[in-house]
Amino acid sequence: MLIALTVGGTVVARPLLVAPAVALPFTAVWAWLAATSDDSGLWPIGATLALAGSALAASAVTALTHTVLRRLRRG
């Protein structure tokens, strides 16, 4: 689902805005759910890893989608 949102966002918006627009809300929801159910207090570490991973993945998908779109538009 996040891949589809990232590809769609890259098609309609500026590529530099897409990765943060996907990673930040995903991490916020993940952190909220983790904080409400975590007894160990380690959810901030998980949230940091979720942010880093989702930002990296969204950046890679955005770059790939942007490259494909540029090549298709050139002909």
C-alpha positions as CSV (number, residue, x, y, z in Angstrom):
1,M,0.0,0.0,0.0
2,L,2.8,2.4,0.8
3,I,4.5,1.6,-2.5
4,A,1.3,2.5,-4.4
5,L,1.0,5.8,-2.4
6,T,4.6,6.6,-3.1
7,V,4.3,5.9,-6.8
8,G,1.1,7.9,-7.1
9,G,2.5,10.7,-5.1
10,T,5.5,10.9,-7.4
11,V,3.3,11.1,-10.4
12,V,1.2,14.0,-9.1
13,A,3.6,15.9,-6.8
14,R,7.2,17.0,-6.6
15,P,9.5,14.0,-5.9
16,L,11.3,15.7,-3.1
17,L,8.1,16.0,-1.1
18,V,6.9,12.4,-1.5
19,A,9.3,10.5,0.7
20,P,8.6,12.7,3.8
21,A,4.9,12.8,3.1
22,V,4.9,9.0,3.2
23,A,7.4,8.3,6.0
24,L,6.2,10.8,8.6
25,P,2.5,9.8,8.8
26,F,3.4,6.1,8.7
27,T,5.9,6.6,11.5
28,A,3.5,8.7,13.6
29,V,0.7,6.1,13.4
30,W,3.2,3.3,14.1
31,A,4.6,5.2,17.1
32,W,1.2,5.9,18.5
33,L,0.1,2.3,18.3
34,A,3.4,1.1,19.7
35,A,3.4,3.6,22.6
36,T,-0.1,2.5,23.7
37,S,0.8,-1.2,23.9
38,D,4.5,-1.2,24.8
39,D,5.5,-2.0,28.4
40,S,9.3,-1.9,27.9
41,G,9.6,1.7,26.8
42,L,11.5,0.8,23.7
43,W,9.0,2.1,21.2
44,P,11.0,5.3,20.5
45,I,13.8,3.1,19.2
46,G,11.3,1.2,17.0
47,A,9.9,4.5,15.8
48,T,13.3,5.8,14.8
49,L,14.0,2.6,12.9
50,A,10.5,2.7,11.3
51,L,11.2,6.3,10.2
52,A,14.6,5.5,8.8
53,G,13.4,2.4,6.9
54,S,10.3,4.0,5.5
55,A,12.1,7.1,4.4
56,L,14.8,5.1,2.7
57,A,12.3,2.8,1.0
58,A,10.1,5.7,-0.1
59,S,13.1,7.6,-1.4
60,A,14.2,4.6,-3.5
61,V,10.7,4.1,-4.9
62,T,10.4,7.8,-5.6
63,A,13.7,7.9,-7.4
64,L,12.9,4.9,-9.5
65,T,9.4,6.2,-10.4
66,H,10.8,9.6,-11.3
67,T,13.4,8.1,-13.5
68,V,10.9,5.9,-15.3
69,L,8.5,8.9,-15.8
70,R,11.3,11.1,-17.2
71,R,12.2,8.4,-19.7
72,L,8.6,7.8,-20.8
73,R,8.0,11.6,-21.3
74,R,11.1,11.9,-23.5
75,G,9.8,9.4,-25.8
